[in-house]
């Protein structure tokens, strides 16, 4: 299960460290309004439900809350059918949906997950609600 902070599910982008800090900066700047996950690995293996429109999530930087985001849309699509609109919403400077796919395939492969055109991807769109609106004492709990 995902961690919780002040009753909100935690969203940790990328992997802890430099990549996560870079992705969080994109969210805080407003450039990043989408993120993708693997249905099998990030949800089913974690026994976690998909996000839903209107749900608020605690965005973390190495387990410390930095902001609250609100989910605006969730769609499960095959990897080979991710749209340019979604890929561009990730705010990471992709030049094409193929560039997005190559980058994500390499990332997931580096974590030991094989991705092919039929792999189910969860495309989550969101908006920044407010940076650090969680309590100062908030810590990630696993429940």
DRENDO-1510 file (C-alpha; in Angstrom, 1 decimal, always signed):
<recs>
REC; n; res; u; v; w
REC; 1; UNK; +0.0; +0.0; +0.0 .
REC; 2; UNK; +1.0; +3.6; -0.6 .
REC; 3; UNK; +1.9; +5.8; +2.3 .
REC; 4; UNK; -0.5; +8.4; +3.7 .
REC; 5; UNK; +0.1; +11.9; +5.0 .
REC; 6; UNK; -2.7; +13.7; +6.8 .
REC; 7; UNK; -5.1; +11.1; +5.3 .
REC; 8; UNK; -4.0; +11.7; +1.7 .
REC; 9; UNK; -2.3; +9.1; -0.4 .
REC; 10; UNK; +1.3; +9.9; -1.2 .
REC; 11; UNK; +2.6; +10.6; -4.7 .
REC; 12; UNK; +6.4; +10.2; -5.1 .
REC; 13; UNK; +7.4; +11.0; -8.6 .
REC; 14; UNK; +10.3; +9.1; -10.3 .
REC; 15; UNK; +12.8; +7.7; -7.9 .
REC; 16; UNK; +14.1; +9.4; -4.7 .
REC; 17; UNK; +16.9; +11.9; -5.1 .
REC; 18; UNK; +17.8; +14.1; -8.0 .
REC; 19; UNK; +15.1; +12.8; -10.4 .
REC; 20; UNK; +12.3; +13.3; -7.9 .
REC; 21; UNK; +13.5; +16.8; -7.1 .
REC; 22; UNK; +13.6; +17.7; -10.8 .
REC; 23; UNK; +10.1; +16.3; -11.4 .
REC; 24; UNK; +8.7; +18.1; -8.3 .
REC; 25; UNK; +10.2; +21.4; -9.5 .
REC; 26; UNK; +8.3; +20.9; -12.7 .
REC; 27; UNK; +5.1; +20.4; -10.8 .
REC; 28; UNK; +5.7; +23.4; -8.6 .
REC; 29; UNK; +6.4; +25.6; -11.6 .
REC; 30; UNK; +3.2; +24.5; -13.3 .
REC; 31; UNK; +4.9; +22.8; -16.2 .
REC; 32; UNK; +4.1; +19.2; -15.1 .
REC; 33; UNK; +0.4; +18.3; -14.9 .
REC; 34; UNK; +0.6; +14.6; -15.7 .
REC; 35; UNK; +2.4; +11.5; -14.7 .
REC; 36; UNK; +2.3; +7.9; -15.8 .
REC; 37; UNK; +2.5; +4.6; -13.9 .
REC; 38; UNK; +2.4; +0.9; -14.7 .
REC; 39; UNK; -0.9; -0.6; -13.8 .
REC; 40; UNK; +0.6; -4.0; -12.9 .
REC; 41; UNK; +3.6; -2.8; -10.9 .
REC; 42; UNK; +2.4; +0.5; -9.4 .
REC; 43; UNK; -1.2; -0.4; -8.5 .
REC; 44; UNK; -1.9; -4.1; -8.6 .
REC; 45; UNK; +1.4; -5.2; -7.0 .
REC; 46; UNK; +0.9; -2.5; -4.3 .
REC; 47; UNK; -2.8; -3.5; -3.8 .
REC; 48; UNK; -3.7; +0.1; -4.5 .
REC; 49; UNK; -6.8; +1.6; -6.2 .
REC; 50; UNK; -6.5; +4.0; -9.1 .
REC; 51; UNK; -6.7; +7.7; -8.3 .
REC; 52; UNK; -10.0; +9.3; -9.1 .
REC; 53; UNK; -10.9; +12.8; -10.4 .
REC; 54; UNK; -11.2; +15.2; -7.5 .
REC; 55; UNK; -8.9; +13.1; -5.2 .
REC; 56; UNK; -6.1; +15.1; -3.5 .
REC; 57; UNK; -2.7; +13.5; -3.1 .
REC; 58; UNK; +0.3; +14.6; -1.0 .
REC; 59; UNK; +3.3; +15.2; -3.3 .
REC; 60; UNK; +6.5; +14.2; -1.5 .
REC; 61; UNK; +10.2; +14.8; -1.9 .
REC; 62; UNK; +11.9; +11.8; -0.3 .
REC; 63; UNK; +9.0; +11.3; +2.1 .
REC; 64; UNK; +8.5; +14.9; +3.2 .
REC; 65; UNK; +5.4; +16.6; +1.9 .
REC; 66; UNK; +5.9; +19.6; -0.4 .
REC; 67; UNK; +2.5; +20.1; -2.0 .
REC; 68; UNK; -1.0; +18.9; -2.5 .
REC; 69; UNK; -2.2; +18.1; -6.0 .
REC; 70; UNK; -5.7; +17.3; -7.2 .
REC; 71; UNK; -6.4; +14.6; -9.7 .
REC; 72; UNK; -8.3; +16.0; -12.7 .
REC; 73; UNK; -8.4; +12.8; -14.9 .
REC; 74; UNK; -7.3; +9.2; -14.9 .
REC; 75; UNK; -7.1; +6.9; -17.9 .
REC; 76; UNK; -5.7; +3.4; -18.4 .
REC; 77; UNK; -4.3; +2.9; -21.9 .
REC; 78; UNK; -1.9; +0.6; -23.6 .
REC; 79; UNK; +1.6; +2.0; -23.7 .
REC; 80; UNK; +1.5; +2.1; -27.5 .
REC; 81; UNK; -1.6; +4.4; -27.4 .
REC; 82; UNK; -0.5; +7.1; -25.0 .
REC; 83; UNK; -1.4; +10.4; -26.7 .
REC; 84; UNK; +0.9; +13.4; -27.5 .
REC; 85; UNK; -1.4; +15.5; -25.4 .
REC; 86; UNK; -0.7; +13.4; -22.3 .
REC; 87; UNK; +3.0; +13.0; -23.1 .
REC; 88; UNK; +3.4; +16.7; -23.4 .
REC; 89; UNK; +1.5; +17.3; -20.1 .
REC; 90; UNK; +4.4; +15.5; -18.3 .
REC; 91; UNK; +6.3; +18.8; -18.8 .
REC; 92; UNK; +9.7; +17.2; -19.3 .
REC; 93; UNK; +10.5; +18.6; -22.8 .
REC; 94; UNK; +9.6; +15.6; -24.9 .
REC; 95; UNK; +9.8; +16.3; -28.6 .
REC; 96; UNK; +7.2; +13.7; -29.6 .
REC; 97; UNK; +5.2; +10.8; -28.2 .
REC; 98; UNK; +7.9; +8.5; -29.5 .
REC; 99; UNK; +10.5; +10.4; -27.4 .
REC; 100; UNK; +8.2; +10.1; -24.4 .
REC; 101; UNK; +7.9; +6.4; -25.0 .
REC; 102; UNK; +11.6; +5.8; -25.4 .
REC; 103; UNK; +12.3; +7.7; -22.1 .
REC; 104; UNK; +9.6; +5.9; -20.2 .
REC; 105; UNK; +10.6; +2.5; -21.5 .
REC; 106; UNK; +14.3; +3.1; -20.4 .
REC; 107; UNK; +13.1; +4.3; -17.0 .
REC; 108; UNK; +10.9; +1.3; -16.4 .
REC; 109; UNK; +13.4; -1.1; -17.8 .
REC; 110; UNK; +16.0; +0.3; -15.4 .
REC; 111; UNK; +13.6; -0.7; -12.6 .
REC; 112; UNK; +13.3; -4.2; -14.0 .
REC; 113; UNK; +9.9; -3.8; -15.7 .
REC; 114; UNK; +9.6; -4.8; -19.3 .
REC; 115; UNK; +7.2; -2.5; -21.3 .
REC; 116; UNK; +5.7; -3.3; -24.7 .
REC; 117; UNK; +3.0; -1.6; -26.7 .
REC; 118; UNK; +0.2; -3.6; -24.9 .
REC; 119; UNK; +1.5; -2.8; -21.3 .
REC; 120; UNK; -1.3; -1.1; -19.4 .
REC; 121; UNK; -0.3; +2.5; -18.4 .
REC; 122; UNK; -2.2; +4.7; -15.9 .
REC; 123; UNK; -2.2; +8.3; -17.1 .
REC; 124; UNK; -2.9; +10.6; -14.3 .
REC; 125; UNK; -3.6; +14.3; -14.9 .
REC; 126; UNK; -3.6; +16.8; -12.0 .
REC; 127; UNK; -3.3; +20.4; -11.0 .
REC; 128; UNK; -1.3; +21.9; -8.2 .
REC; 129; UNK; -3.5; +22.9; -5.3 .
REC; 130; UNK; -1.0; +24.6; -3.1 .
REC; 131; UNK; +2.6; +24.0; -2.1 .
REC; 132; UNK; +3.0; +22.6; +1.4 .
REC; 133; UNK; -0.5; +22.9; +2.8 .
REC; 134; UNK; +0.0; +19.8; +5.0 .
REC; 135; UNK; +0.8; +20.0; +8.7 .
REC; 136; UNK; +4.4; +20.7; +9.5 .
REC; 137; UNK; +4.5; +17.5; +11.6 .
REC; 138; UNK; +3.2; +15.4; +8.7 .
REC; 139; UNK; +5.1; +12.2; +8.1 .
REC; 140; UNK; +4.5; +9.3; +5.8 .
REC; 141; UNK; +2.6; +6.4; +7.4 .
REC; 142; UNK; +2.2; +3.0; +5.9 .
REC; 143; UNK; -1.3; +1.8; +6.5 .
</recs>
